[in-house]
Amino acid sequence: MNWDWDKLQERRQGSGRRRRMPAGPENPFSDFKPGDFLSRFLGGRLPAGIICIVVFLGWAASGIFIVRPGEIGVITRFGEFSREVGDGPHYHLPYPVEEAEIVAAESLRTVVIGQTPDARARGASRNSAEEASMFTGDENIVHMRFNVQYNISRPRDFLFNVRDAETTIKIAAEAAMREVVGRSNIDSILTAGRAETQVQARQVLENILAPYNIGVRIHTVQLLDVQPPPEVEAAFKDVASAREDRVRIINEAEAYRMKIVPVANGTAQGMLNAAEAYGRQVEQAAEGEAERFRIMVREYNKARDVTRKRMYLEAMGDVLSSSGLEKIIISRDAEGNILPLLNLDGRGTGGRQKPRDGAAQ
């Protein structure tokens, strides 16, 4: 016991000497031993403190997030909308104070309604079969498969105004297509009216979604597959083939018309031009003859006898100089003794001389 007491006194005295400030310019930390300090600190307080600091820093750093181009970050505070941020690095208070949800606003999303042909052949998915079957305005059933393409225009409304936006769009698209198909005939849907059906369905879908303020913009409603029921599919194919033949014949007739009409128009225009040219020619010739006659009248009035004789000589010259005319010259003495007859046989016989009174028959 005495030995232990002595040891204790020495330790206390040693501790007192180390705590006492040295005199003069001696280093005040000359008796400080880092190893003893670290060993005491690591042995008790350092691991718990480091763990708390690391945990706190990790919790604080969990609020760092990055928004890529074309995306929008929506930050909620205790589940309620707080703000929206654009692309780039951002920070929000760590969970559970704030949360961030990244929304791809510019990417195009697609919702498919209906049943694929191979799935229908396998008889799978009764719900999709019911989606595909629609009643037309002329009391026929048609199986349709179509999609709706949209993007998010207002992320806040898209996340908070409806519970499941994609399901809502799908149900609304089915209702819109049923409304449009119910006003249309099956022939129009299967053939030339598909484009009009798509446009009308998109308009009706936008009207249905407008009161919900769902925060999306509808781009297109596209028909992927439109088929009649399997029981009457063969008959519809025959009808479609007949329509195609009808269209083909109409196109051929239109092509023939486009080929013939220009030719006919050209021919008609040529005839009109020729007629106009002939009319101008005849008109000019008539004007020339009229002018010549007026000149002749003036000359006739100046010297009637000379002019009359000249005209007679010119006319006889024209008659006698013609090569295709048969000419018979008779003297005035024999003029009264010849009976003129028509040249009926074409042999140019002039006539028979009339016998005089008392002459032999």
C-alpha angles and dihedrals in degrees: 000000000000090000092052091048091052092050090051092051091050091052091049092049091047090050090050092051091051093050094047114098111242120239124242127008096327118134108268091212097048092113093046113117115195093197092059091048095049092044091054093044096046091046093061124006113015103076095053093046094049091049091051092049093048092048092049093048091048091049091048092047092053088079093068114101138159126224114207124217112282092028133099126209117220114199122199127192114211088342096308124110113265110166148322125242132194132224120315137057117321141170134219132178110276124261131312092028097053136004132194127213120191115219122194096221101173099043117102115241126200132208117191120207122190139025129296117239094246091049090050090052090053091048093234130156111019090201093057090047090054089049091053097047112086134171117233129213093256092055098261131129121234130183112224137182119188140154136221120217118201143150133211111263099171113028094189093058091042092055102038111026098064132027097226113014097183093053090047092053091047094052092044092049092052091050092048093050092048090053093051094043090048089061096046137073121245091237091058093047093049096046134017098350097069095097092050090048091054093050094048092047091053092051093048091047092053090050091051094049096044097083091049092058088214096169100236134118118219113222105178144349106209128189109224102176131008117179135159120238114289092245093064100024093108092053091049090051090054090050091048091050090051090051091050090051089049092051091046092052091047090051092049091049090048090050091050090049091051088051098047102037096062091049091049091047090051092049092048091049090049091052091049091050092048091048092050091048091049091048091052090047094051091044092052091045091051091048089050092050091047091051091047090050092050090051090048091050091053091050091046091053090053095051114005100176095046092045093048091050092046091051090049092051092047091050092048090047091054092047097047094043095055111107100204096056123091110225126201118187117204127181121236091247092059095039095091095046098058124087107214114223132183118258093245099152094046093233095113097243106165105204146280123283114246111237117238124239111283094012123130115272 
